[in-house]
Amino acid sequence: MAVLFGTDGVRGVANRELTPELAYTLGRCGAYVLLRECRAQRPRVLVGRDTRVSGQMLEAALTAGLTSMGADVVLLGILPTPGVAYLTRTWQADAGVMISASHNPIEDNGIKFFSGDGFKLPDEVEEEIEKVIFQAAPDGMLSLKSEDGLPRPVGKDVGRVEASSEALDAYVEFLKGTISTDLTGLKVVVDCGHGAAYQVSPRVLRELGAEVISLCDEPDGTRINVKCGSTNPEIVAAAVKEYKADLGIAHDGDADRVIAVDEQGRIVDGDYIMVICGLDLLEQGMLAANRIAVTVYSNLGVRAALQAAGGDVVVTPNGDRYVLEAMRQQGLNLGGEQSGHVIFLDHNTTGDGVLTALQLMKVMRKKGQPLSVLAEQLQKYPQVLRNVKVANKEAWEQNGRIKDAISAAEQQLGDQGRIFVRASGTEPLIRVMAEGPDHQLVEQVVAQVAEIIAAELGV
């Protein structure tokens, strides 16, 4: 059976892989699995999207699938992913859906579900939805016929659709309430990535008193993540220096991430942010279990910084879903990824780029220190990451030459370093990452392993 769900929902090139037919099917089968235990007479599902031009097409198809199962749909419009998660929980909806491909290119899009508590679906629930899909479409065409074996309410029992005019305001008020800090006098450059943050992030900061220079805030649907946003932080870095700002923040397409820039224009990624905020919480006795959850891609210096202050880290597989899983299992309240996807579980159920930026600014104000000084709390080991485009990302683990190259790299790095190789969950890439005290050696071993992968599996 094919696998539809990756590490962050179902993604693909919109209208080619992620088709309207598939969106409709996901709506129908997702509703069947998520809502069959629902006791409400008319289940309610919230649907949000980012600014991608394909978003409305997929929204219409998804909505048709949901309403065909008798679910009422509330369209939230353009809203960050964490906004959908927050409103699903606080508006007591039965489920939520976000249409976005996050930091991926314009032509991609994605669909991810939230359960009624605002959390992304666990693996077993996604697998159940996939099972229903392929039972209903045994030919693999993913376009359900009228007799698919699933319920088809008629008349007054068909689902209805309404557009919310309150979603954006409700989410903004929630964000403002997560800190009690006056940001007056703070000059901030915000790169919205032409994505879902284009209204929310500048507005929240201005209403909290900050002076805001807003960049890449045009939601025309064709420029999301293009040479801007969290994957291109050099744009906001240059603007910080030009405007002599106190800091810069850059969001990805659905604003569940943030990359910061200090007043000198230097990148402050998720590892720095977690150390700055984690050490502050630890100092206050508010860091749950005195630990934070990080992925295998987080720098070894993060653990060193936490341990030096009496804390520690929990290391998870790559992906925010695994960070969140560890946090919930071990009762932690802070965790995230180097990419800027940081989860403050005391406030929201998923990574939230705007919320994370606010927590960072709160520490800056509390300590009375510039971001560059706070960032010195993390001394990073040299780290190199290379993405290798491949024809088949599933084949690398069984390849003898690749396994031998990784073993050789591990021997070269010794006890002071590490190498990590994995397939991307959303793209046809193999990621090769290594770190250690000797930058030249790290570069060398990554290049060696990447070269072998490209020779064996490259396109």
PyMOL commands that set and color helices and strands:
alter all, ss='L'
color gray80, all
select helices_A, chain A and resi 20-35+55-68+81-90+123-136+155-157+167-176+200-207+229-231+234-243+270-284+288-290+300-308+320-330+353-367+371-375+396-398+400-416+439-457
alter helices_A, ss='H'
color red, helices_A
select strands_A, chain A and resi 5-6+9-13+44-49+72-78+95-99+108-115+161-163+187-191+211-215+247-251+258-261+267-268+291-295+312-316+334-336+342-344+383-389+418-423+429-435
alter strands_A, ss='S'
color yellow, strands_A
deselect
rebuild
show_as cartoon
